[in-house]
Amino acid sequence: MFSNSDRFKESFLKRLESMCGKGFEETTKRDQYLTLGNMVREYISSKWIETNELYRSENKKQVYYLSIEFLLGRLLVQNLLNLGIKDVVEEGLNDLDIDLGDIEECESDPALGNGGLGRLAACFLDSLATLNLPGHGYGIRYKHGLFDQKIVDGYQVELPEQWLRHGNVWEVRKPDEAAEILFWGKIETSYDNNELSFKHVGAEKVLAVPYDMPVVGYHVDTVNTLRLWNAEPAAFAPNQDILSYKRDTEAITDFLYPDDTHDEGKILRLKQQYFLVSSSLQSIIASYKKENSNIRELHHSVAIHINDTHPALAVPELMRLLMDIEGLTWDEAWKVTTNTLSYTNHTILSEALEKWPIYLFKPLMPRIYMIIEEINERFCAELWNKYPGDWHKIEHMAIIAHDLVKMAHLAIVGSNSINGVAKIHSDILKHREMKSFYDIYPTKFNNKTNGITHRRWLLKANPGLTNLIKNTIGEDFVHQPDKLIDLKRHIYHPDLKEQFANVKRKRKEILAKRIAEKNGILVDIDSIFDVQVKRMHAYKRQLLNVLHIIYLYNRLKEDVNYTIQPRTFIFGAKASPTYYYAKKIIKLIHSLADKVNNDPRVSKIIKVVFMENYRVSLAEDIFPAADVSEQISTASKEASGTGNMKFMMNGALTVGTLDGANIEIMEEVGKDNIFTFGLTAQEVLNYEENGRYRSMEYYHHDLRIRQVVDQLTNGFFSEDEGEFESIKDSLLVQNDQYFVLRDFASYIDIQEKVGVAYQQRDKWLEKALINISHSGFFSSDRTIQQYADDIWKIDPMGVRV
Ligand code: KOT
């Protein structure tokens, strides 16, 4: 069907007409998308079946990655690429005058995640399959993914996302493998033959129905599985209000919670978490038991990873299943549980650390709560032995304290491995945030610096750059991203620099066209494309970027002779719908854009663009076009960042603080090839401890700061003068929690250096190529290999074709 373009064309036309019941000329782009999608899914299915059969027959250890989010992005073109049939399909379609890009536009962008955490999970699936590792994802099939963002008069408005509106060609519903989940009710405890048993009575039953999606490895036979659970009504109880039962049940998987790095604390979220964990563990155990008889050896065949604390209920749920269903003793079950589970922490921000009030928790999951109480009592007893009399320490480390269940403590105590996502983040966990746990479990803690899949973020997103690299150093880097380093030998070659400049220019033209269409703003291709795309959050400091632009505007207005390299400042960001401050910053960017872009003289030099509805498919157009990557979080607050890696791989230079993986990027490329500025993490943490920072002093002593901060409320933005008062208050009245004013001067200095450096064109191109050469380390293939070797202890299967 895909062996050559003529065969493909023939099958495609036949299938298109039979599926749609109309002649080729009458078919729509969506008809063509659905037809091609179905053909590809069918092509995948034999490999998928073979992979599963291999897993059954070899019966080797497998890993299950539990995550409340998988931010997949579109799958059609990535699947074609991974299957090695993209060229054949593209050629065949071209003969029919169809552009693959146009067809791709019909695919919705599955946005089952908020940002970094969910996208990391998606990159990991791609790497697992490509490395032939037996590893599967378990998540939730949200009916509505992350909201669609519309901008109305400069304000964010949220619309429900509708990725399933036209169906999903990639999924297979498996009703036979549904699991039952119990909420509410009571636990009846009884003694049978001298053994305690627990009966859950009066529970509300929810059916978890799996939808499986294939995860296709790149140029290998492996096709792993992403299993997404859908909540449906189970059998009706006789005197139940059927309609409200149906509504309440389906509500569990209706929406993805739209907060990134923030804890919502709503009961529906807790229901989602238990729903995911219980259905996944039941399914994992059922599949283990098909091939194995001794549940006490589960951890020899199964590793289960919990992606942050959202699936941390895996600890008590696995205990429950092993004890109440499989009949293990507490000690036996605890041994299996702790040997099976591992946990990744993705943030130290206190507002993101999940703590559930007992009054919500206990009635919803009575048996789970009993088990957590027991885990807590045994853990506290251990602590008492180690630190006799130190109540303060025990209270601080307990899993249940002050009527709250602390999910991070539960995850740490119940896992065999706890990792951070960049060196500095793991060090902060070990030596500060989780120090007391590190003291008692030193060998559990480790680092796994994040990575991104170069197959999406280079091969798919930037075919022009991919071809240039192939022509320069051959194709080895495709399978071994470390080989990108070979590019370094060629960077002084003028041809390579010019070709790279051409590739970048073409991508800037494409983005400029999109900006012209969507925003009605004409941007200068020769200007620096300076980009900050990520979720809107105070700690990520989009405000610092904004204040710098206001400063530049002021200088350009005050001094007609002031010249700088022209720049286009590009933003993309969604704000959590309830995050007032973040929404204000979005409005501020729009007001600034109005001011700057409508000034006849200034707008020839700088422009400000906010790109609506930032998402994976838009990101694929943005990273290849960027010259400068803004990674300017307050040091110590961004656990790793992964956007920083996507920019680097596409030849943008980083302007960044010494935070998260920026530090490791600097170590890779060298100080001359990155622009770092600002407080170090240690300096920030010292300030936080000693309370000696006074933002007012910076406001009073630096005229540049005073001017830009005053402009927030003095009518400069031609709005109601109160519009941005809360932002000014955050900087002055609330003493600038994220040290924006403290880092302002240093940021201005470094930005001036960026402008000058860009004018040394040759040098700039060299720096960009050095960044690309060193980006191999940040492939998620490296990250996943480290998880596989150090944490999961799993081996590859099958062979490359
Ligand atoms: C959200 C809610 C609770 C706990 C953690 C989060 C979270 C963390 N969401 N996204 N993150 C980001 O994860 C990325 C992948 O590890 C990191 O690169 C990034 O720094 C985190 O902010």
Residues whose N, C-alpha, C, O or C-beta is under 5 A from the ligand:
A	BS01	KOT	G116 L117 L120 D260 T261 H262 D308 H346 T347 A352 V421 E638 A639 S640 G641 T642
